[in-house]
C-alpha cells in the first residue's frame, strides 16, 4: 500500500514522494518573464522536500494572461529564466512541471491585491477577450468574442508551441489548464458554451478543443514525459459541467496519452456557494481514479500530514497538491515526514533542525 513518501513513477519520470506544489499565481512578471522571485519561490519548494514543483499558470499567448503580471511562455525569450528555475528544482531533488494556460474571457484583470476587476486598455489591459461564446463572465466583465474556427486552431497551435518551449526549458511535466473557468473550461461547460458548430452543444463537441489540444501537445511532448490535465470536476451549478462528464472526459483523455487528472472544481461563473471543507474535492479525484482508471491528483484544503497520507493510503488519489499550506511553510514535506515517522528529508545543511 502506497503512502505519502513512497516514490511515484509515471512513464520515465520518478517523483521522490506524492507531494506536489500546486500552481499558484505570483502576479510578479513583466511581459510574461520569470524573474528572481519566481526562481527563489520555486526552488525553495524543492529544497523544502516536495516531489514535484509546478509553476503558476504560464500563458500560451499574451491575451491569455489572467493579469498583466502573469507568467508567460508565448516567446522563446521566456525560456532562459524558466530554465534557471528548472535547473535548481532538479538540482534539489524535485521534478519541475509547468502549467500551460489561457484565461479566455477571464483575462485582463487586476491582480487580487489590486481588486481583481476587469482592466481596459488604459489600465494595462487588452481587448478583445476571447471565449467559446460571446458571454461575459459577470455583469462587470466585458463581453468576449466567440472564437472562430481559425481562432480555435490558433489557440491549439499556441499550446503546442508553449509545450515545445517547456521542453527546451527542461521541464519534465506539462499540465494543461482546463479548469477554474478559463478558456478550455469555457468550452467544456454548457453554462459558457452556447456554440452551434462542432465545438458546442453535445458533450463530444464541447470537449473537442481540449482533446485536440491534448492530442497536439502529446505529439510534441516526449513519450518519456508525463502529461497532466487540470479540470474542474463540477461547476457546482445546475445544468453545468459535472462529475459524470468529468469521468467520461478523463477516460477519453487517457486514450490520448494523458497520465494524470489534477482534480479541482468550480470557477466557471461567479457567486456559487461551494461547500468548502477540508478535502472537499477529494471525492471527485477518487471517482475519476476508480471509474476512468487513470492517475489523479487531489487538491483543496489539504493541510495536515495525516490527512494527506490517508488520501494516498486509501487510494483516493495518487498525489496530493498543496497550495496555501506550502506558501505558509515551504518545508511542510520535511515536517510531515518527521511527523509520520519516515526518514528525514532535510538537506544536510539543515541537519540541526532535527536536534
N, C-alpha and C positions, 0 to 999 in steps of 0.2 A: 504494500500500500504506500503510495507516494505521500510525502509531507512537504511542508513549505520550503525546506532546504535541500530537497533532493534535486539533482540536476535534471534538466528537461531538454530533450533534443528534438528539433524539427528540421527535417532534411539534413543538411550537413552542418547545422549551427547548434551548438550546445550552450544553454544558459546555465550558469552555476547554481541558480536556485529559481524559485517560482515567483519572485517579486519583481514587478515591473514599475518603472516610473511612468505614470500616465502622462500623456501630452497635456501641457499646461501653458497657455499663452503668457508671455512675459511682457508684451507691449513695450519692447525696448529696442526695436530695429529702426533703422533709417533706410528707406528704399529696399527693404527686404533683407538687408545684410545682417548676418550674425556678427556679434562683437564680443569684447572681453566678458561682458556679463553672461552671455549665453555659454561661452566656453567654461567659465567658472561654475555656473549653475549646473550644467550638465555633468561636467567631470566630477564635481563634488558628490553627486549622487552615485557615481561609480565607486569612488572612494568609500562612500557610505555603505556599500555592500549589495546594492540592487543587482539583479540578474540581467535586466535589460533596461536601458535608459532611452526613452523615446522623446524626440524633440517635440516642441509645440507644433501646432498646425503650420505647415510651410505652404504658402500659397503657390499654386502652379502657374498663375498669371497675376499681374498687378491688380486687376479688378476683382480678383478672388480673395483679397485680404479682408478680414473682419474689420480691422482698423488700419490707419496709415502706419502704425508701429508694428505690424505683424511681420513675422519671419517670412522669407520668400525663397523660392528655388526656381524662378522662371528665367534666370540668366546664368550663363556659365560663370559669370563673375561672382556668384554666390557660393561657388564650390569651395574656394580656398579656406575661408574661415570655418565653414562647416567641417571641412576635412581636419582642421586642427582639433575641433571638439571631438570628432570621431576617434582620432588617434589617441587622445587622452582617455576616453571612455574605455577603449580596448586595452590600453596600457594598464589600466587599473582593474581589469578583470571582468568588466561587464560587456554586454553586446549593445552596439549602437543601432537604434532604429529611428526612422523618420516618418512622420505622418504627413501625407500629401493631401492637400485640401483646396476647396473652392467654396467661398461663403455664399455665392449666388445673391439672392435678394437680401441676405443679412449682412452684406458687405457695407463698407464705407460708413462705419460708426465710430464714435469716440471711444477711447479705451474706458474701462469701467471707472477708473479713478477720476475721469472727466465726465461721468454721467451716462456714457454708453448710447447717447442719442445719435440719430442719423446725421451725417455730415454732408454738406453740399460742397461744390467746387471752391467756394470762397473760404472753406474751413479745412482744407487739405483732403476733402472727399472727392468723389468722382461719380460721373453718370455716363451712360446708363448702367443701372444694375441689371442683372440677368437672372432668369429663373426658368422653371418648366412652363409656367403660365404667368400671365400679366396680373398677378395677385400680390398685393402688398403684404408684408409680414404683420403689420399692425396699422392702426389708424394714423400713427405718427411716422410711418415709414413710406418712402417713395414707392410708386408702382414700378416694378421691374419690366423689362422687355422679355417676352417669351422667346426662347432660343429658337432660331431656325434650324433646319436640318444641317445646314452648313455650319452654323454656330455650335451645334452639338458635336460635330466632328472636330471642330477646333478645340473644344474642351477636352475631348478624348486625347487628341494629339498633345495637348499641354500636359496631361498626366503622364503620358509616355515619355516626353522629353524630361520631365521632372524626375521620373524614375531612372532615366539614364544618368542624369546629373548626380542623383543619390548614389548610384553605383560608383561613379568617379570619385565621390567624396569618401567612399569607403564604408558606407552603411551596409549592414548585413540583413536588416529587416525593413521592409516598406509596409506601412499601414495606410490604406486608402480610407479617407474620412467620408463616411456616408451616413452620418448621424447628426443629431443636435440641430436639425432644421437647416443645415447647409445644403449646397446645391444638389448633390446626389440624393440626399434625403428628400429634397423638394420634388424630385421626380418620383420617388417611391411612394410618397403619401398622397392618398386621394384628396386630402384637405388642401393641398397646394398644387396638385397636378390636375388640371381640367382640360388637358390636350385632347384632340380628336384624331391624332395621327398615330403612327406606330410607337410613339413614346408616351401614350396616355390611354387611360381607360382601364383595360384589363391588367391583371397582375403581371402577365407576361410583358405587356408593353411598358408599364411603369418601372419595371426592373431592368428594362433593356439597356439603358445608358450605363448603369452600374456594371452589368455583365460585360458590356463592350469595353468599358474602362479596364476591368479586371483582365479580360482576355488579352487586350492590347499590352497592358503592363506586364503580364506574365510572359509574353513573348520576348520582352527585352530584359526582364529581370532573371538572373541566373537560376537554373533549376536547383542549384545547391542552396539557394537563399529563400527563407520563408517570406510569404506574402500574407498579410493580415488585412482584415476589413473591420472597421468600427461601424456598427449600426445602432440605431435606436430601436430596441426590440418592440416598443409600443409608443404611440403618440399620447397615450393616456386620455384619449378623446374618442367620442362616438364617431363611427364611420371613418376612422383614420387607420393608419398603419397599426398592426397588432402582432402579437407573438406568433400566431399561426402563420401569418405571411412571412415573418422573420425566419421561422423554421424552414418553410418552403424555399425561401431565398437562400438560406445558408446551405441547403442541400445542393442547389444549383451552383453556388459559388465554389463549393468543394470540388465539383466536377470540372471547374475551370482552373483549378490549381491554387485556390485559397487554402491556407493551412490553419488559420485560427480566426474566430469571430470574437472581436472585442465588443462585449455586450453592454451597451448603455441604454438610455431611453430618453424620450421627450425632446422638446426644443422646436417642434415644427410650428406651433402657434403660441402666443403669449397667454398668460392668465390661467394656465391649467393648474389645478390643485393636485399635486403629485404626493402620494402617501409616503413621504420620506421617513425612513427609519434606518438603523444600522443594517447594511447589507440588503437594502430594499430592491436591488436589481439582480441579486444572485439567482433567484428562481428562474429568470429568463436565460441566464447562462447555462444553468443545469438542464433546462428543457431542450435548448438548442444542441447542447453537447450530446444528450441522450437520443433525441429524436432525429437529428440530422447527422449524427455520428461524425462530428467534427470537433477539433480542439476549440475551447472557449477561454476567454478571459473574463473575470468578474471584476466589476468596478462599482464604486459608490458607497461611501460611508463605511469603508473597511479600515478600522483603526487599531485594533488590538492584535498582538501576535497570535493569541488563542483563536480569535475569530478567523484570521487569515489561514492559519494552519488547518482549522476544521473545514474550510472551503475546499482545500486541496485533498485532505484525507478522506472526506466523504464524497469525493469525485463530483462536486458541484461544478468545478471548473479546473482548468489545467494551470492557470496562473492567476494571480491577483494583481490588479493595477491600483496603485496608491497615488493620490494626488496631494490633497492638502496636508495629509499626515507627513509626507516626505518634504513638503515645504517647511513645515514646523520643525522637522527633525530629519536631516539628510542621513543620519546614522541609525535610523529606525531598524534597518535589517540587522545591524550588529547587536543592538539591544534585544531584538526579537530572538536572535539565535541564542543568546545567553539565557533569556527567559524560558525558552523552550528546551533548553538542555542540549543544544547542538555545539559542535566545535566552534571555537571563536573565529570570527571573520576579520577582526581588526587588523589593519596594516601594522607591520612590525613597529612603525613609528609611533603607534598609539597603544602599544602593549601596556603602558601604565594605566590605561583605562580599566584594566581588569584587576588592578591591585586594590 
